Amino acid sequence: MAGNEILGFVGGALTSLSLVPQAWRLFRLKSAREISLPFSSLLLAGIACWLVYGISMGLMPVIVWNAVSLVLSFTMLIAKLKYGR
Amino acid sequence: MAGNEILGFVGGALTSLSLVPQAWRLFRLKSAREISLPFSSLLLAGIACWLVYGISMGLMPVIVWNAVSLVLSFTMLIAKLKYGR
């Protein structure tokens, strides 16, 4: 794997996996008042676009990590809808 | 601009600009207890990696939007450090 591809994988790992402690925290606190609904919904839509972009360009780090992020950001959106009031 | 490049720009616009209402909300509520510190710090580190990846691969949408996201996620980290206790 080339150096810049490693960087893409590391960047993707960090940005995607950062959503794990965030989603976890919302479910643990059973509260998501501070989370912005436009944030969680625009994020999900944007990640879906990135995923299609990655597939069309054949960029592996973009594909893999946006697929992971899609699941995680969907989980965060559920937390917002469940605990956000 | 090619179709997939437009998709990259739209995806980047959505994921980056989603941080605007989120950071705004934290400063407005003056509270960031629900925001995870690992989330805001890993996100910032990951975006920095993506920016270098984009520069090294010459991917304009990746460069432009990660530069914007870097500023916005730094703002969110400041909100967490200021209001997060």
Backbone of each chain as nested JSON, in Angstrom:
{
  "chains": [
    {"id": "A", "residues": [
      {"number": 1, "name": "MET", "atoms": {"N": [0.846, -1.197, 0.0], "CA": [0.0, 0.0, 0.0], "C": [0.889, 1.258, 0.0]}},
      {"number": 2, "name": "ALA", "atoms": {"N": [0.562, 2.194, -0.849], "CA": [1.358, 3.424, -0.95], "C": [1.157, 4.285, 0.298]}},
      {"number": 3, "name": "GLY", "atoms": {"N": [2.117, 5.174, 0.53], "CA": [2.088, 6.034, 1.717], "C": [0.808, 6.844, 1.822]}},
      {"number": 4, "name": "ASN", "atoms": {"N": [0.387, 7.421, 0.698], "CA": [-0.824, 8.256, 0.777], "C": [-2.087, 7.415, 0.974]}},
      {"number": 5, "name": "GLU", "atoms": {"N": [-2.033, 6.144, 0.511], "CA": [-3.189, 5.275, 0.738], "C": [-3.295, 4.923, 2.237]}},
      {"number": 6, "name": "ILE", "atoms": {"N": [-2.138, 4.714, 2.861], "CA": [-2.12, 4.461, 4.314], "C": [-2.734, 5.655, 5.046]}},
      {"number": 7, "name": "LEU", "atoms": {"N": [-2.352, 6.858, 4.6], "CA": [-2.87, 8.091, 5.21], "C": [-4.385, 8.168, 5.077]}},
      {"number": 8, "name": "GLY", "atoms": {"N": [-4.898, 7.769, 3.921], "CA": [-6.346, 7.742, 3.714], "C": [-7.019, 6.755, 4.655]}},
      {"number": 9, "name": "PHE", "atoms": {"N": [-6.374, 5.589, 4.831], "CA": [-6.947, 4.597, 5.741], "C": [-6.924, 5.08, 7.193]}},
      {"number": 10, "name": "VAL", "atoms": {"N": [-5.81, 5.717, 7.585], "CA": [-5.712, 6.236, 8.961], "C": [-6.738, 7.353, 9.174]}},
      {"number": 11, "name": "GLY", "atoms": {"N": [-6.809, 8.285, 8.224], "CA": [-7.78, 9.382, 8.315], "C": [-9.199, 8.861, 8.407]}},
      {"number": 12, "name": "GLY", "atoms": {"N": [-9.513, 7.88, 7.573], "CA": [-10.846, 7.285, 7.581], "C": [-11.143, 6.548, 8.873]}},
      {"number": 13, "name": "ALA", "atoms": {"N": [-10.13, 5.82, 9.365], "CA": [-10.305, 5.089, 10.625], "C": [-10.624, 6.067, 11.748]}},
      {"number": 14, "name": "LEU", "atoms": {"N": [-9.865, 7.161, 11.8], "CA": [-10.053, 8.145, 12.879], "C": [-11.413, 8.828, 12.787]}},
      {"number": 15, "name": "THR", "atoms": {"N": [-11.763, 9.343, 11.597], "CA": [-13.033, 10.073, 11.482], "C": [-14.237, 9.132, 11.658]}},
      {"number": 16, "name": "SER", "atoms": {"N": [-14.148, 7.912, 11.117], "CA": [-15.268, 6.974, 11.25], "C": [-15.405, 6.501, 12.687]}},
      {"number": 17, "name": "LEU", "atoms": {"N": [-14.281, 6.035, 13.253], "CA": [-14.356, 5.427, 14.582], "C": [-14.588, 6.465, 15.671]}},
      {"number": 18, "name": "SER", "atoms": {"N": [-14.353, 7.747, 15.364], "CA": [-14.672, 8.81, 16.326], "C": [-16.165, 8.805, 16.641]}},
      {"number": 19, "name": "LEU", "atoms": {"N": [-16.971, 8.316, 15.696], "CA": [-18.426, 8.276, 15.903], "C": [-18.84, 7.201, 16.918]}},
      {"number": 20, "name": "VAL", "atoms": {"N": [-17.958, 6.205, 17.159], "CA": [-18.295, 5.136, 18.121], "C": [-18.465, 5.703, 19.529]}},
      {"number": 21, "name": "PRO", "atoms": {"N": [-17.427, 6.412, 20.087], "CA": [-17.635, 6.951, 21.444], "C": [-18.768, 7.98, 21.502]}},
      {"number": 22, "name": "GLN", "atoms": {"N": [-18.995, 8.7, 20.391], "CA": [-20.068, 9.704, 20.389], "C": [-21.453, 9.045, 20.465]}},
      {"number": 23, "name": "ALA", "atoms": {"N": [-21.683, 8.062, 19.61], "CA": [-22.979, 7.373, 19.628], "C": [-23.158, 6.654, 20.971]}},
      {"number": 24, "name": "TRP", "atoms": {"N": [-22.096, 6.004, 21.429], "CA": [-22.115, 5.295, 22.708], "C": [-22.513, 6.234, 23.85]}},
      {"number": 25, "name": "ARG", "atoms": {"N": [-21.915, 7.434, 23.854], "CA": [-22.18, 8.406, 24.919], "C": [-23.662, 8.812, 24.949]}},
      {"number": 26, "name": "LEU", "atoms": {"N": [-24.247, 9.014, 23.774], "CA": [-25.662, 9.413, 23.704], "C": [-26.568, 8.324, 24.269]}},
      {"number": 27, "name": "PHE", "atoms": {"N": [-26.261, 7.058, 23.93], "CA": [-27.083, 5.96, 24.433], "C": [-26.855, 5.741, 25.933]}},
      {"number": 28, "name": "ARG", "atoms": {"N": [-25.621, 5.995, 26.393], "CA": [-25.313, 5.817, 27.807], "C": [-26.018, 6.897, 28.646]}},
      {"number": 29, "name": "LEU", "atoms": {"N": [-25.934, 8.161, 28.164], "CA": [-26.567, 9.279, 28.883], "C": [-28.083, 9.299, 28.673]}},
      {"number": 30, "name": "LYS", "atoms": {"N": [-28.548, 8.556, 27.661], "CA": [-29.955, 8.597, 27.238], "C": [-30.414, 10.046, 27.033]}},
      {"number": 31, "name": "SER", "atoms": {"N": [-29.542, 10.813, 26.409], "CA": [-29.827, 12.222, 26.179], "C": [-29.075, 12.681, 24.929]}},
      {"number": 32, "name": "ALA", "atoms": {"N": [-29.752, 13.44, 24.079], "CA": [-29.105, 13.939, 22.86], "C": [-29.609, 15.33, 22.529]}},
      {"number": 33, "name": "ARG", "atoms": {"N": [-29.876, 16.104, 23.586], "CA": [-30.409, 17.442, 23.411], "C": [-29.395, 18.361, 22.729]}},
      {"number": 34, "name": "GLU", "atoms": {"N": [-28.11, 18.161, 23.07], "CA": [-27.059, 19.037, 22.528], "C": [-26.694, 18.696, 21.092]}},
      {"number": 35, "name": "ILE", "atoms": {"N": [-27.121, 17.514, 20.634], "CA": [-26.836, 17.123, 19.25], "C": [-27.817, 17.857, 18.337]}},
      {"number": 36, "name": "SER", "atoms": {"N": [-27.278, 18.445, 17.282], "CA": [-28.11, 19.182, 16.331], "C": [-28.721, 18.198, 15.33]}},
      {"number": 37, "name": "LEU", "atoms": {"N": [-30.037, 18.3, 15.119], "CA": [-30.692, 17.422, 14.142], "C": [-30.167, 17.679, 12.722]}},
      {"number": 38, "name": "PRO", "atoms": {"N": [-29.991, 18.96, 12.301], "CA": [-29.357, 19.175, 10.987], "C": [-27.976, 18.52, 10.891]}},
      {"number": 39, "name": "PHE", "atoms": {"N": [-27.198, 18.547, 12.003], "CA": [-25.883, 17.892, 11.998], "C": [-26.02, 16.411, 11.684]}},
      {"number": 40, "name": "SER", "atoms": {"N": [-26.838, 15.704, 12.48], "CA": [-26.896, 14.249, 12.306], "C": [-27.521, 13.839, 10.97]}},
      {"number": 41, "name": "SER", "atoms": {"N": [-28.478, 14.635, 10.465], "CA": [-29.094, 14.254, 9.19], "C": [-28.24, 14.651, 7.98]}},
      {"number": 42, "name": "LEU", "atoms": {"N": [-27.631, 15.855, 8.004], "CA": [-26.757, 16.254, 6.889], "C": [-25.523, 15.366, 6.819]}},
      {"number": 43, "name": "LEU", "atoms": {"N": [-25.012, 14.984, 7.995], "CA": [-23.844, 14.101, 8.043], "C": [-24.142, 12.778, 7.339]}},
      {"number": 44, "name": "LEU", "atoms": {"N": [-25.296, 12.205, 7.663], "CA": [-25.697, 10.932, 7.053], "C": [-25.814, 11.061, 5.532]}},
      {"number": 45, "name": "ALA", "atoms": {"N": [-26.47, 12.128, 5.072], "CA": [-26.635, 12.345, 3.628], "C": [-25.273, 12.537, 2.952]}},
      {"number": 46, "name": "GLY", "atoms": {"N": [-24.4, 13.304, 3.594], "CA": [-23.077, 13.567, 3.026], "C": [-22.232, 12.31, 2.913]}},
      {"number": 47, "name": "ILE", "atoms": {"N": [-22.284, 11.469, 3.954], "CA": [-21.519, 10.217, 3.953], "C": [-21.999, 9.304, 2.824]}},
      {"number": 48, "name": "ALA", "atoms": {"N": [-23.313, 9.286, 2.589], "CA": [-23.862, 8.493, 1.473], "C": [-23.278, 8.978, 0.139]}},
      {"number": 49, "name": "CYS", "atoms": {"N": [-23.174, 10.314, -0.044], "CA": [-22.57, 10.864, -1.265], "C": [-21.109, 10.453, -1.395]}},
      {"number": 50, "name": "TRP", "atoms": {"N": [-20.35, 10.564, -0.295], "CA": [-18.934, 10.182, -0.307], "C": [-18.763, 8.715, -0.694]}},
      {"number": 51, "name": "LEU", "atoms": {"N": [-19.66, 7.885, -0.196], "CA": [-19.579, 6.445, -0.48], "C": [-19.721, 6.2, -1.986]}},
      {"number": 52, "name": "VAL", "atoms": {"N": [-20.714, 6.85, -2.608], "CA": [-20.924, 6.69, -4.049], "C": [-19.728, 7.282, -4.82]}},
      {"number": 53, "name": "TYR", "atoms": {"N": [-19.215, 8.424, -4.344], "CA": [-18.019, 9.04, -4.948], "C": [-16.842, 8.067, -4.904]}},
      {"number": 54, "name": "GLY", "atoms": {"N": [-16.611, 7.47, -3.746], "CA": [-15.506, 6.523, -3.581], "C": [-15.643, 5.322, -4.514]}},
      {"number": 55, "name": "ILE", "atoms": {"N": [-16.863, 4.805, -4.611], "CA": [-17.124, 3.655, -5.489], "C": [-16.847, 4.045, -6.948]}},
      {"number": 56, "name": "SER", "atoms": {"N": [-17.346, 5.224, -7.358], "CA": [-17.187, 5.651, -8.761], "C": [-15.731, 5.955, -9.111]}},
      {"number": 57, "name": "MET", "atoms": {"N": [-14.936, 6.349, -8.094], "CA": [-13.526, 6.674, -8.346], "C": [-12.61, 5.492, -8.018]}},
      {"number": 58, "name": "GLY", "atoms": {"N": [-13.181, 4.431, -7.436], "CA": [-12.383, 3.261, -7.054], "C": [-11.383, 3.537, -5.945]}},
      {"number": 59, "name": "LEU", "atoms": {"N": [-11.772, 4.422, -5.003], "CA": [-10.878, 4.782, -3.893], "C": [-11.202, 3.943, -2.663]}},
      {"number": 60, "name": "MET", "atoms": {"N": [-10.382, 2.928, -2.422], "CA": [-10.672, 1.979, -1.342], "C": [-10.854, 2.595, 0.04]}},
      {"number": 61, "name": "PRO", "atoms": {"N": [-9.952, 3.493, 0.479], "CA": [-10.152, 4.055, 1.833], "C": [-11.478, 4.801, 1.942]}},
      {"number": 62, "name": "VAL", "atoms": {"N": [-11.838, 5.515, 0.867], "CA": [-13.086, 6.289, 0.871], "C": [-14.289, 5.345, 0.965]}},
      {"number": 63, "name": "ILE", "atoms": {"N": [-14.226, 4.234, 0.229], "CA": [-15.329, 3.271, 0.231], "C": [-15.5, 2.62, 1.6]}},
      {"number": 64, "name": "VAL", "atoms": {"N": [-14.398, 2.025, 2.084], "CA": [-14.458, 1.245, 3.334], "C": [-14.954, 2.095, 4.501]}},
      {"number": 65, "name": "TRP", "atoms": {"N": [-14.305, 3.258, 4.686], "CA": [-14.613, 4.027, 5.887], "C": [-15.947, 4.765, 5.809]}},
      {"number": 66, "name": "ASN", "atoms": {"N": [-16.364, 5.125, 4.593], "CA": [-17.677, 5.748, 4.509], "C": [-18.796, 4.734, 4.7]}},
      {"number": 67, "name": "ALA", "atoms": {"N": [-18.535, 3.473, 4.339], "CA": [-19.512, 2.423, 4.629], "C": [-19.665, 2.25, 6.142]}},
      {"number": 68, "name": "VAL", "atoms": {"N": [-18.523, 2.25, 6.854], "CA": [-18.565, 2.147, 8.321], "C": [-19.262, 3.372, 8.924]}},
      {"number": 69, "name": "SER", "atoms": {"N": [-18.884, 4.564, 8.423], "CA": [-19.462, 5.812, 8.939], "C": [-20.957, 5.896, 8.713]}},
      {"number": 70, "name": "LEU", "atoms": {"N": [-21.4, 5.327, 7.601], "CA": [-22.825, 5.362, 7.285], "C": [-23.632, 4.674, 8.393]}},
      {"number": 71, "name": "VAL", "atoms": {"N": [-23.162, 3.506, 8.808], "CA": [-23.827, 2.763, 9.882], "C": [-23.777, 3.549, 11.198]}},
      {"number": 72, "name": "LEU", "atoms": {"N": [-22.594, 4.09, 11.505], "CA": [-22.415, 4.791, 12.779], "C": [-23.218, 6.089, 12.834]}},
      {"number": 73, "name": "SER", "atoms": {"N": [-23.246, 6.838, 11.727], "CA": [-23.989, 8.099, 11.746], "C": [-25.496, 7.842, 11.761]}},
      {"number": 74, "name": "PHE", "atoms": {"N": [-25.897, 6.724, 11.18], "CA": [-27.317, 6.335, 11.265], "C": [-27.689, 6.024, 12.716]}},
      {"number": 75, "name": "THR", "atoms": {"N": [-26.764, 5.343, 13.416], "CA": [-26.97, 5.047, 14.843], "C": [-27.098, 6.345, 15.645]}},
      {"number": 76, "name": "MET", "atoms": {"N": [-26.268, 7.337, 15.312], "CA": [-26.317, 8.609, 16.031], "C": [-27.626, 9.338, 15.741]}},
      {"number": 77, "name": "LEU", "atoms": {"N": [-28.093, 9.271, 14.502], "CA": [-29.369, 9.895, 14.148], "C": [-30.525, 9.239, 14.927]}},
      {"number": 78, "name": "ILE", "atoms": {"N": [-30.465, 7.92, 15.071], "CA": [-31.481, 7.211, 15.866], "C": [-31.449, 7.707, 17.31]}},
      {"number": 79, "name": "ALA", "atoms": {"N": [-30.233, 7.849, 17.866], "CA": [-30.094, 8.356, 19.248], "C": [-30.707, 9.745, 19.364]}},
      {"number": 80, "name": "LYS", "atoms": {"N": [-30.46, 10.597, 18.362], "CA": [-31.014, 11.959, 18.383], "C": [-32.546, 11.919, 18.35]}},
      {"number": 81, "name": "LEU", "atoms": {"N": [-33.094, 11.079, 17.467], "CA": [-34.555, 11.011, 17.34], "C": [-35.187, 10.412, 18.596]}},
      {"number": 82, "name": "LYS", "atoms": {"N": [-34.449, 9.508, 19.248], "CA": [-34.971, 8.836, 20.443], "C": [-34.837, 9.692, 21.714]}},
      {"number": 83, "name": "TYR", "atoms": {"N": [-33.691, 10.351, 21.859], "CA": [-33.378, 11.05, 23.115], "C": [-33.241, 12.566, 22.953]}},
      {"number": 84, "name": "GLY", "atoms": {"N": [-33.545, 13.084, 21.758], "CA": [-33.146, 14.46, 21.46], "C": [-34.049, 15.558, 21.962]}},
      {"number": 85, "name": "ARG", "atoms": {"N": [-35.192, 15.237, 22.525], "CA": [-36.123, 16.311, 22.889], "C": [-35.736, 16.96, 24.209]}}
    ]},
    {"id": "B", "residues": [
      {"number": 1, "name": "MET", "atoms": {"N": [-16.931, 19.95, -14.822], "CA": [-16.672, 19.035, -13.698], "C": [-17.399, 17.703, -13.952]}},
      {"number": 2, "name": "ALA", "atoms": {"N": [-16.728, 16.602, -13.748], "CA": [-17.336, 15.292, -13.986], "C": [-18.393, 14.986, -12.929]}},
      {"number": 3, "name": "GLY", "atoms": {"N": [-19.303, 14.054, -13.269], "CA": [-20.394, 13.703, -12.369], "C": [-19.921, 13.251, -11.003]}},
      {"number": 4, "name": "ASN", "atoms": {"N": [-18.9, 12.397, -10.996], "CA": [-18.438, 11.907, -9.685], "C": [-17.718, 12.998, -8.881]}},
      {"number": 5, "name": "GLU", "atoms": {"N": [-17.124, 13.977, -9.601], "CA": [-16.483, 15.079, -8.872], "C": [-17.546, 15.962, -8.205]}},
      {"number": 6, "name": "ILE", "atoms": {"N": [-18.675, 16.143, -8.906], "CA": [-19.799, 16.894, -8.331], "C": [-20.293, 16.193, -7.06]}},
      {"number": 7, "name": "LEU", "atoms": {"N": [-20.377, 14.849, -7.14], "CA": [-20.816, 14.052, -5.992], "C": [-19.871, 14.229, -4.802]}},
      {"number": 8, "name": "GLY", "atoms": {"N": [-18.583, 14.272, -5.094], "CA": [-17.591, 14.503, -4.04], "C": [-17.772, 15.867, -3.406]}},
      {"number": 9, "name": "PHE", "atoms": {"N": [-18.045, 16.868, -4.253], "CA": [-18.255, 18.221, -3.719], "C": [-19.528, 18.29, -2.875]}},
      {"number": 10, "name": "VAL", "atoms": {"N": [-20.593, 17.642, -3.347], "CA": [-21.853, 17.648, -2.584], "C": [-21.665, 16.904, -1.259]}},
      {"number": 11, "name": "GLY", "atoms": {"N": [-21.042, 15.73, -1.313], "CA": [-20.782, 14.945, -0.096], "C": [-19.948, 15.727, 0.897]}},
      {"number": 12, "name": "GLY", "atoms": {"N": [-18.913, 16.382, 0.385], "CA": [-18.046, 17.183, 1.24], "C": [-18.775, 18.374, 1.826]}},
      {"number": 13, "name": "ALA", "atoms": {"N": [-19.599, 19.023, 1.002], "CA": [-20.367, 20.177, 1.476], "C": [-21.277, 19.754, 2.626]}},
      {"number": 14, "name": "LEU", "atoms": {"N": [-21.971, 18.625, 2.441], "CA": [-22.914, 18.154, 3.465], "C": [-22.198, 17.762, 4.76]}},
      {"number": 15, "name": "THR", "atoms": {"N": [-21.153, 16.927, 4.664], "CA": [-20.471, 16.465, 5.886], "C": [-19.763, 17.628, 6.586]}},
      {"number": 16, "name": "SER", "atoms": {"N": [-19.146, 18.52, 5.803], "CA": [-18.435, 19.646, 6.425], "C": [-19.413, 20.622, 7.054]}},
      {"number": 17, "name": "LEU", "atoms": {"N": [-20.409, 21.045, 6.262], "CA": [-21.315, 22.093, 6.734], "C": [-22.266, 21.583, 7.818]}},
      {"number": 18, "name": "SER", "atoms": {"N": [-22.404, 20.253, 7.948], "CA": [-23.198, 19.697, 9.055], "C": [-22.604, 20.108, 10.402]}},
      {"number": 19, "name": "LEU", "atoms": {"N": [-21.292, 20.366, 10.401], "CA": [-20.632, 20.766, 11.652], "C": [-21.005, 22.182, 12.078]}},
      {"number": 20, "name": "VAL", "atoms": {"N": [-21.492, 23.01, 11.144], "CA": [-21.857, 24.398, 11.483], "C": [-23.013, 24.432, 12.497]}},
      {"number": 21, "name": "PRO", "atoms": {"N": [-24.191, 23.792, 12.192], "CA": [-25.263, 23.827, 13.2], "C": [-24.866, 23.127, 14.505]}},
      {"number": 22, "name": "GLN", "atoms": {"N": [-23.98, 22.116, 14.413], "CA": [-23.573, 21.406, 15.64], "C": [-22.719, 22.295, 16.544]}},
      {"number": 23, "name": "ALA", "atoms": {"N": [-21.707, 22.925, 15.96], "CA": [-20.847, 23.816, 16.756], "C": [-21.679, 24.994, 17.287]}},
      {"number": 24, "name": "TRP", "atoms": {"N": [-22.526, 25.557, 16.415], "CA": [-23.404, 26.668, 16.789], "C": [-24.27, 26.301, 17.99]}},
      {"number": 25, "name": "ARG", "atoms": {"N": [-24.845, 25.093, 17.954], "CA": [-25.733, 24.645, 19.029], "C": [-25.001, 24.57, 20.371]}},
      {"number": 26, "name": "LEU", "atoms": {"N": [-23.768, 24.079, 20.347], "CA": [-23.002, 23.966, 21.594], "C": [-22.724, 25.337, 22.195]}},
      {"number": 27, "name": "PHE", "atoms": {"N": [-22.372, 26.304, 21.335], "CA": [-22.096, 27.652, 21.838], "C": [-23.377, 28.342, 22.303]}},
      {"number": 28, "name": "ARG", "atoms": {"N": [-24.497, 28.034, 21.626], "CA": [-25.764, 28.659, 22.003], "C": [-26.26, 28.109, 23.345]}},
      {"number": 29, "name": "LEU", "atoms": {"N": [-26.176, 26.773, 23.49], "CA": [-26.613, 26.135, 24.74], "C": [-25.591, 26.347, 25.868]}},
      {"number": 30, "name": "LYS", "atoms": {"N": [-24.371, 26.747, 25.506], "CA": [-23.24, 26.834, 26.443], "C": [-23.099, 25.524, 27.219]}},
      {"number": 31, "name": "SER", "atoms": {"N": [-23.247, 24.438, 26.502], "CA": [-23.166, 23.112, 27.125], "C": [-22.696, 22.101, 26.087]}},
      {"number": 32, "name": "ALA", "atoms": {"N": [-21.772, 21.228, 26.501], "CA": [-21.262, 20.209, 25.579], "C": [-20.984, 18.908, 26.328]}},
      {"number": 33, "name": "ARG", "atoms": {"N": [-21.837, 18.641, 27.327], "CA": [-21.652, 17.454, 28.163], "C": [-21.859, 16.18, 27.352]}},
      {"number": 34, "name": "GLU", "atoms": {"N": [-22.814, 16.241, 26.403], "CA": [-23.151, 15.032, 25.625], "C": [-22.137, 14.753, 24.524]}},
      {"number": 35, "name": "ILE", "atoms": {"N": [-21.305, 15.758, 24.223], "CA": [-20.279, 15.556, 23.191], "C": [-19.137, 14.753, 23.804]}},
      {"number": 36, "name": "SER", "atoms": {"N": [-18.705, 13.726, 23.079], "CA": [-17.618, 12.88, 23.555], "C": [-16.277, 13.533, 23.213]}},
      {"number": 37, "name": "LEU", "atoms": {"N": [-15.379, 13.616, 24.215], "CA": [-14.051, 14.195, 23.951], "C": [-13.269, 13.345, 22.947]}},
      {"number": 38, "name": "PRO", "atoms": {"N": [-13.291, 11.988, 23.058], "CA": [-12.642, 11.195, 21.995], "C": [-13.22, 11.487, 20.613]}},
      {"number": 39, "name": "PHE", "atoms": {"N": [-14.544, 11.713, 20.526], "CA": [-15.156, 12.047, 19.241], "C": [-14.535, 13.307, 18.657]}},
      {"number": 40, "name": "SER", "atoms": {"N": [-14.573, 14.394, 19.43], "CA": [-14.125, 15.667, 18.866], "C": [-12.626, 15.678, 18.589]}},
      {"number": 41, "name": "SER", "atoms": {"N": [-11.826, 14.969, 19.406], "CA": [-10.385, 14.987, 19.148], "C": [-9.982, 14.019, 18.031]}},
      {"number": 42, "name": "LEU", "atoms": {"N": [-10.571, 12.808, 17.985], "CA": [-10.253, 11.87, 16.902], "C": [-10.725, 12.418, 15.555]}},
      {"number": 43, "name": "LEU", "atoms": {"N": [-11.874, 13.085, 15.571], "CA": [-12.399, 13.68, 14.334], "C": [-11.413, 14.699, 13.771]}},
      {"number": 44, "name": "LEU", "atoms": {"N": [-10.906, 15.56, 14.638], "CA": [-9.947, 16.578, 14.211], "C": [-8.687, 15.936, 13.626]}},
      {"number": 45, "name": "ALA", "atoms": {"N": [-8.161, 14.928, 14.312], "CA": [-6.952, 14.236, 13.837], "C": [-7.208, 13.551, 12.498]}},
      {"number": 46, "name": "GLY", "atoms": {"N": [-8.373, 12.92, 12.378], "CA": [-8.717, 12.216, 11.14], "C": [-8.858, 13.154, 9.954]}},
      {"number": 47, "name": "ILE", "atoms": {"N": [-9.492, 14.303, 10.192], "CA": [-9.68, 15.289, 9.126], "C": [-8.325, 15.81, 8.645]}},
      {"number": 48, "name": "ALA", "atoms": {"N": [-7.39, 15.999, 9.58], "CA": [-6.031, 16.431, 9.207], "C": [-5.392, 15.395, 8.273]}},
      {"number": 49, "name": "CYS", "atoms": {"N": [-5.562, 14.095, 8.59], "CA": [-5.032, 13.023, 7.721], "C": [-5.672, 13.067, 6.337]}},
      {"number": 50, "name": "TRP", "atoms": {"N": [-7.013, 13.204, 6.281], "CA": [-7.725, 13.271, 5.004], "C": [-7.236, 14.436, 4.155]}},
      {"number": 51, "name": "LEU", "atoms": {"N": [-6.955, 15.56, 4.816], "CA": [-6.493, 16.749, 4.091], "C": [-5.158, 16.461, 3.409]}},
      {"number": 52, "name": "VAL", "atoms": {"N": [-4.236, 15.839, 4.143], "CA": [-2.922, 15.51, 3.567], "C": [-3.089, 14.463, 2.455]}},
      {"number": 53, "name": "TYR", "atoms": {"N": [-3.987, 13.484, 2.686], "CA": [-4.299, 12.472, 1.659], "C": [-4.806, 13.143, 0.382]}},
      {"number": 54, "name": "GLY", "atoms": {"N": [-5.756, 14.058, 0.529], "CA": [-6.321, 14.769, -0.623], "C": [-5.267, 15.553, -1.385]}},
      {"number": 55, "name": "ILE", "atoms": {"N": [-4.394, 16.231, -0.638], "CA": [-3.316, 17.017, -1.267], "C": [-2.388, 16.079, -2.046]}},
      {"number": 56, "name": "SER", "atoms": {"N": [-1.998, 14.956, -1.407], "CA": [-1.051, 14.038, -2.058], "C": [-1.658, 13.345, -3.282]}},
      {"number": 57, "name": "MET", "atoms": {"N": [-2.998, 13.187, -3.299], "CA": [-3.667, 12.527, -4.428], "C": [-4.222, 13.545, -5.431]}},
      {"number": 58, "name": "GLY", "atoms": {"N": [-4.145, 14.843, -5.096], "CA": [-4.668, 15.893, -5.972], "C": [-6.179, 15.833, -6.138]}},
      {"number": 59, "name": "LEU", "atoms": {"N": [-6.893, 15.444, -5.059], "CA": [-8.358, 15.328, -5.11], "C": [-8.99, 16.608, -4.575]}},
      {"number": 60, "name": "MET", "atoms": {"N": [-9.442, 17.464, -5.476], "CA": [-9.948, 18.78, -5.075], "C": [-11.069, 18.752, -4.033]}},
      {"number": 61, "name": "PRO", "atoms": {"N": [-12.132, 17.908, -4.229], "CA": [-13.207, 17.934, -3.223], "C": [-12.698, 17.542, -1.835]}},
      {"number": 62, "name": "VAL", "atoms": {"N": [-11.772, 16.576, -1.811], "CA": [-11.215, 16.114, -0.52], "C": [-10.429, 17.241, 0.144]}},
      {"number": 63, "name": "ILE", "atoms": {"N": [-9.661, 17.972, -0.654], "CA": [-8.842, 19.071, -0.12], "C": [-9.724, 20.196, 0.427]}},
      {"number": 64, "name": "VAL", "atoms": {"N": [-10.622, 20.699, -0.435], "CA": [-11.429, 21.872, -0.084], "C": [-12.249, 21.615, 1.181]}},
      {"number": 65, "name": "TRP", "atoms": {"N": [-12.992, 20.489, 1.187], "CA": [-13.93, 20.276, 2.288], "C": [-13.262, 19.841, 3.57]}},
      {"number": 66, "name": "ASN", "atoms": {"N": [-12.121, 19.156, 3.46], "CA": [-11.428, 18.816, 4.695], "C": [-10.751, 20.024, 5.314]}},
      {"number": 67, "name": "ALA", "atoms": {"N": [-10.379, 21.0, 4.472], "CA": [-9.842, 22.253, 5.013], "C": [-10.933, 22.981, 5.802]}},
      {"number": 68, "name": "VAL", "atoms": {"N": [-12.146, 23.016, 5.237], "CA": [-13.281, 23.65, 5.928], "C": [-13.605, 22.876, 7.221]}},
      {"number": 69, "name": "SER", "atoms": {"N": [-13.654, 21.544, 7.108], "CA": [-13.987, 20.703, 8.266], "C": [-12.972, 20.841, 9.393]}},
      {"number": 70, "name": "LEU", "atoms": {"N": [-11.714, 21.04, 9.003], "CA": [-10.652, 21.173, 10.008], "C": [-10.955, 22.354, 10.928]}},
      {"number": 71, "name": "VAL", "atoms": {"N": [-11.328, 23.479, 10.33], "CA": [-11.659, 24.687, 11.101], "C": [-12.901, 24.427, 11.973]}},
      {"number": 72, "name": "LEU", "atoms": {"N": [-13.929, 23.814, 11.377], "CA": [-15.188, 23.593, 12.096], "C": [-15.038, 22.584, 13.235]}},
      {"number": 73, "name": "SER", "atoms": {"N": [-14.279, 21.516, 12.998], "CA": [-14.126, 20.516, 14.061], "C": [-13.235, 21.054, 15.18]}},
      {"number": 74, "name": "PHE", "atoms": {"N": [-12.312, 21.945, 14.826], "CA": [-11.496, 22.599, 15.856], "C": [-12.395, 23.481, 16.728]}},
      {"number": 75, "name": "THR", "atoms": {"N": [-13.342, 24.176, 16.09], "CA": [-14.306, 25.003, 16.825], "C": [-15.128, 24.149, 17.786]}},
      {"number": 76, "name": "MET", "atoms": {"N": [-15.542, 22.943, 17.305], "CA": [-16.328, 22.042, 18.153], "C": [-15.501, 21.54, 19.327]}},
      {"number": 77, "name": "LEU", "atoms": {"N": [-14.226, 21.245, 19.09], "CA": [-13.34, 20.793, 20.172], "C": [-13.193, 21.894, 21.228]}},
      {"number": 78, "name": "ILE", "atoms": {"N": [-13.079, 23.146, 20.771], "CA": [-12.995, 24.279, 21.704], "C": [-14.274, 24.341, 22.55]}},
      {"number": 79, "name": "ALA", "atoms": {"N": [-15.44, 24.171, 21.899], "CA": [-16.716, 24.178, 22.629], "C": [-16.731, 23.078, 23.684]}},
      {"number": 80, "name": "LYS", "atoms": {"N": [-16.235, 21.879, 23.308], "CA": [-16.207, 20.762, 24.255], "C": [-15.307, 21.081, 25.445]}},
      {"number": 81, "name": "LEU", "atoms": {"N": [-14.119, 21.633, 25.164], "CA": [-13.168, 21.932, 26.242], "C": [-13.706, 23.054, 27.13]}},
      {"number": 82, "name": "LYS", "atoms": {"N": [-14.48, 23.983, 26.539], "CA": [-14.998, 25.136, 27.288], "C": [-16.253, 24.782, 28.092]}},
      {"number": 83, "name": "TYR", "atoms": {"N": [-17.155, 23.99, 27.481], "CA": [-18.468, 23.761, 28.098], "C": [-18.705, 22.297, 28.456]}},
      {"number": 84, "name": "GLY", "atoms": {"N": [-17.686, 21.457, 28.314], "CA": [-17.934, 20.02, 28.323], "C": [-18.074, 19.358, 29.681]}},
      {"number": 85, "name": "ARG", "atoms": {"N": [-17.803, 20.086, 30.776], "CA": [-17.783, 19.411, 32.084], "C": [-19.174, 19.199, 32.659]}}
    ]}
  ]
}
